[in-house]
Amino acid sequence: QVQLVESGGGLVQAGGSLRLSCAASRRTFSGDTMAWFRQAPGKEREFVAVISWSGGSTSYADSVKGRFTISRERAKNTLYLQLNSLKPEDTAVYYCATRSGPYIPSRVPIGYDYWGQGTQVTVSS
């Protein structure tokens, strides 16, 4: 079992930045893939970004590519998402997730075993 706790969300004006964190309750094992998803009111949960255990492989949704950066610090069991040039359409609850096994950059929620409770990001125009 692993627990994930997100933090860093908040209210920001369009064009601003935020840094989200996701702390894992235990050391992530070799091969664990971690990802960020988001869910806006009335919409399905959508993929944002994914990173391999080593951090050497990443993948992004087209809607955030060039604006968001995913990273991880294994020594601190922490995943990050740097959000820059925020837009009102980025408003959502942001969730981190993890899965074990070989690096498969799954873009669907069912591909992940553990989820955090989410952190709200609100971007005003």
N, C-alpha and C positions, 0 to 999 in steps of 0.2 A: 504494500500500500504506500502511496505517496500523497501528501497534501500539498496543494499549490495555493499560494496567497498572493493576489495581485495588489498593487498599490501605485499611486502616482497620478491617478486620474484627477480631473477637475474641470473648471470652466476657463476657457481661453478664447481670445478674440481670433477671428480669421487671420491667417498669416503667422500666428504664434506657434509655440513649440511646447511639447510635454515629453517627459520620459517616464514610461511605465516600467515597473519592475514586477517580477514574479519569483517569489521565493519558494523553493521546494523544501519539504520537511525532512528529506533524507538525500543522501548523495545519489545523484543520478548515475545510473550504471552505463558502462560502455555500450554505445550503440543507441542510447536514448535519443530520440528526435523530439524537439520541442517546437511549438508553434503558437501563433497568436491568431485568434478569430475575433470577430465583432458581430454584434447584433443590434440593429436599430429597431425602434418600436414598430411593430407590425410587419417586420421583415424576418427572413430566415437568417440563421447564423452563417456568416460568410468568412471565408479564408482571408487572412491578411498577409502572413509571412511564416516561413518555416526555416529551421536551422538544424544542421546535423550536430551530432555529439561533439565533434571536433571543432565545430564552428567554421569549418572550411567550405561548407556548402550551404547556400541560402537560396530561397526562392520567394518571390513577392507577387501579390496580386497586381494586375496592371494598374488598378486605380490608385495604388500607393507607391509604385515603383518610382524611385528618385526622390521621394519625400520621406519615407519611413526607413529605418534601419534596425534590423534585428541583430542581437548579439547575445552572448552568454558568457558567464564567468563561472567555470566549473568549480573552482576552489571555494566559491561562496554559494554554490548551488542556486544560482540566480540567473534568470532570463530577463532581457531588457528589450524594450521597443522604443526607439527614439522617433518621435513624431514631429516633423517640421512642416512648415508651409501648410498649416492645418486649414481645412475648408469646412463650412457648415455641414456638408454631406459626410464628414468623418464622425459626426456625432453618433455615439453608440456606446453600448457596454462592451468593453474589451475583455476577452478571456484568454488565459494561457492554457495550454494543453500539452500532454506528453504521451509518447508511446514508446514501447521497447522494440528491440529488433533492429534489423538493418535499416539504413537510412532510406526511407521512402517518403518523399515530400508530398504526402497526402494533403489534398485541398478540401477534403470533406470531413465533417465532424466525427463520423463513425470510424474514421481511421485512428482515433486517439482514445487512450484508456482512462486517463485522469484529467480532470478539469478544475480550474479555480472557480471562485465565486463571482469573479468579474469586478471591473472597476469602471465607473462612468466617465466618459469623455464628452464634454459638451463644447461645441465651437459656435460662438455667436458671430453673426454677420455685421 
